Amino acid sequence: MSYIIRPFKPGDEAFLWEMLYQALYVPPGANLLPREIIYSPELSKYVQDWQKEDVGFVAVLESTQIQAGAVWIRLFNNNNQGYGYLNDETPELSIAVLPEYRQQGIGTQLIVHLLENIKNLYPAISLSVSLENPALRLYQRLGFEIVHQVDNSLTMKKELK
Ligand SMILES: CC(C)(COP(=O)(O)OP(=O)(O)OC[C@H]1O[C@@H](n2cnc3c(N)ncnc32)[C@H](O)[C@@H]1OP(=O)(O)O)[C@@H](O)C(=O)NCCC(=O)NCCS
């Protein structure tokens, strides 16, 4: 499957909200989460008021132009923390690939592309992942390390310098 990775552009907002929903981990056998959950204050801040200065990339299939997945980062602050918040200088990564396109390397390539593009912008990036989420292996392979654990929720960090 051939795809390109390009930066977010105006008009991608609807896909970004879809990706936010797809990024939510649902353990095998559990009920799907209601779609409205992405508009809760804890989650909507990962997408709300997307600015062109925000950094994110979309994987687009070359044959059909279908958007298959996305990775993006957002900076939070002490008064408005994300789940993987470490400090005001460390943006938090979010990623999802549509279910039918998973396990084919797109997620890996999205993160590699992101890291290459932000390595001179930030000292490190973080993320939050559930202990049972198979994505944990992907993050460890790409050099993220666990820095906090609260129950089943892990915060991971990758130094960029
Ligand atoms: C995580 C995700 C973006 C990876 O994208 P991908 O294109 O499938 O990734 P790749 O093909 O490059 O790499 C496969 C790796 O993804 C992880 N993975 C596989 N299936 C997964 C799933 N259903 N959910 C989460 N991660 C998964 C595994 O680490 C896998 O490596 P492994 O086969 O050695 O175990 C994608 O699976 C996804 O969107 N999952 C659901 C949303 C999610 O969990 N997002 C992360 C929240 S922290």
The ligand as a Gaussian input file, in Angstrom:
#p B3LYP/6-31G(d) Opt

LIG

0 1
 C       -1.368000       2.734000      17.615000
 C       -1.574000       2.856000      16.111000
 C       -1.589000       4.301000      15.704000
 C       -0.390000       2.174000      15.414000
 O       -0.546000       2.335000      14.009000
 P       -0.215000       1.135000      13.031000
 O       -0.200000       1.681000      11.650000
 O       -1.115000       0.008000      13.307000
 O        1.279000       0.802000      13.521000
 P        2.424000      -0.031000      12.823000
 O        1.834000      -0.947000      11.796000
 O        3.486000       0.909000      12.386000
 O        3.000000      -0.810000      14.061000
 C        2.272000      -1.877000      14.629000
 C        2.332000      -1.726000      16.117000
 O        1.224000      -0.977000      16.586000
 C        0.767000      -1.519000      17.833000
 N       -0.611000      -1.991000      17.624000
 C       -1.051000      -3.026000      16.907000
 N       -2.390000      -3.144000      16.972000
 C       -2.804000      -2.147000      17.740000
 C       -4.069000      -1.721000      18.202000
 N       -5.202000      -2.341000      17.858000
 N       -4.139000      -0.644000      19.010000
 C       -3.023000       0.006000      19.374000
 N       -1.782000      -0.353000      18.957000
 C       -1.678000      -1.405000      18.156000
 C        1.708000      -2.645000      18.181000
 O        2.766000      -2.091000      18.971000
 C        2.229000      -3.050000      16.838000
 O        3.488000      -3.601000      16.925000
 P        3.615000      -5.193000      17.128000
 O        2.923000      -5.798000      15.958000
 O        5.061000      -5.432000      17.187000
 O        2.922000      -5.508000      18.388000
 C       -2.876000       2.159000      15.641000
 O       -2.829000       0.794000      15.959000
 C       -4.117000       2.757000      16.261000
 O       -4.665000       3.724000      15.740000
 N       -4.575000       2.173000      17.366000
 C       -5.763000       2.623000      18.054000
 C       -5.577000       3.961000      18.683000
 C       -4.460000       3.976000      19.715000
 O       -4.284000       3.065000      20.488000
 N       -3.731000       5.099000      19.688000
 C       -2.667000       5.337000      20.633000
 C       -3.225000       5.899000      21.888000
 S       -1.939000       6.115000      23.096000

